[in-house]
Amino acid sequence: MTDYEVTQIGAPDAWRDHFGGFDAARSRDGRRVVDHELTMQYIGMTANALEPGEEAGYWHTHSEVEELYVFLDGEGQMGLDDDLVEVRTGSVVRVGQHVWRTWRARPDSTTQLRWLCIRAGGTPLPHMPNDGSRNPDKPMPW
């Protein structure tokens, strides 16, 4: 049996229509916890969309989890400890353990702020993955 799963999260312009969260008390429009839909073991991911001017409304930090924010559309800001960082389409922000973070879509953004948040924990990744192997003799499926 092959160990993979496929789900569809839709185009980024439809993400705002999803209502979700890690639990009922923390659910909101524009959040989809993809790792609750797939059997994730070592990574997690949410798909997010905020309207211009909308904000998280809270700060949070993690003691074991590292997060990677990949911004796909819009303009926003992240509070990272005592810093304010501007983010926009194409920004990628890594946030380590124990860093306080919050975010908002800028009120003057012409589109929703859309991003993926990828979460992982555990041991550090090797610079060059050493657990892979290639098979140049296996025929391509197309």
N, C-alpha and C positions, 0 to 999 in steps of 0.2 A: 504494500500500500504506500502511495506517495504522500509525503507530509507537506501539503500546501492547501491554502484556502484562498478564495477570491471573494471580494465584496465590492460593491459600487457605492461610492460616497457622492456621486453626482458632480456636476460642474461647480466650480467655486461660486457662481452667481446663485446657486440654489442652496448653499450651505445655511444661509440665514433661516430658511424654512424649517430646519431641524430643531427640535427642542430636546435637550439632553444634558447629561452631566454624570458625575461619578456617583451621585445618589440623588434622591428626590429633592432634598433641601438645597443642593447646589446646582440644580438644573437651570438652564436658561435657553432662550432663543439663540440660535446660531452656534451651538456647541454639539459636537458629535464625538463620543468616545469610541473610536474605532476599535481599540483593543478590547472593548466589551463585546464586540461582534465577532471577533476572530480569536482563535486560541493562541494568544501571544504569551511567550514565556520570558523574554528578556528585554523587550522594548514595548512601549506604548505610544499611542498617537491620538491626538484630537484634531478635528477639523473645525475651524472657528471663523465667525464673521460678526463684526460689530458695526452698527450704523455710525455715521459721522457724529462725534460728540459723546458716544456711549463709552463707558469705561467698565473695568472689572469690578470696581467698588470695594476691593480688598487687596491686601498684600499677602503673599505667602512665600514660604521657603521650604526646602526639602533637606533632610539630613543624609539621605543615601542616593537620591535620584538626581541625575544631571538632565537638563532640558535643552533642546535645540528648537528655536523658533525660526521658521522659514516663512517670510512674508511674501505673499503672492499678489496682493492688490491693495491699493489704498495707501493712506498716510497715517501714521500714529506715533505714539511715544511709549517708551517703557521706563518705568522707574526701577532702577537697579541699585539697591542700597541707597547711597546718597546722590547717585547720578541720575540725570534725565537724558535718555538716548532717543534720538529721532529714528524712526523706522519707516520704510516705504517698500513698494514693490522691489523685490530682489534683495532686501536686507536679510541676513542670517545672523542670529544672536545665540551664542552658547551661554547658558547660565549654569554655573557650578553649584555644588552643594553649599548650603548655608547663606546663599545670596538672597536677600529679600527682593521680590519682584512684583510688579503690577503693570498694567498697560491700559491704553485707551486709544480710540480712533480720534484723530484730530477733528475738531468741529468743522474746520474748513476743508476736509478731505472731500474730493468730488465723488468718491466711491466708498463702499464698505471697506473696512480693514479686514482682510482675509489672510489667515495663516494656518500652517500646520505646526503643532507642538509635538515634538518627538521626545519621549522620555526613555531613559535607560539607567540602569544601575549595575552594580556588580563589579567585576574586575576591569581594569583599564584595557582598552583595545590595543592590540599590537599595531605599530606604525604600518607595517606591511603584513596583512593577514597571512598567517602561516598554516591555516587549517584547510586551505582550498586545494583542489587538484583540477587539472585540465585533461580532456580527452579529445585530441584533435582528430581521432579516427571515428568518433561517433557522428553519424550523418545528421545534418540539420533537418528539423521537422517541416520546413517549408519548401 
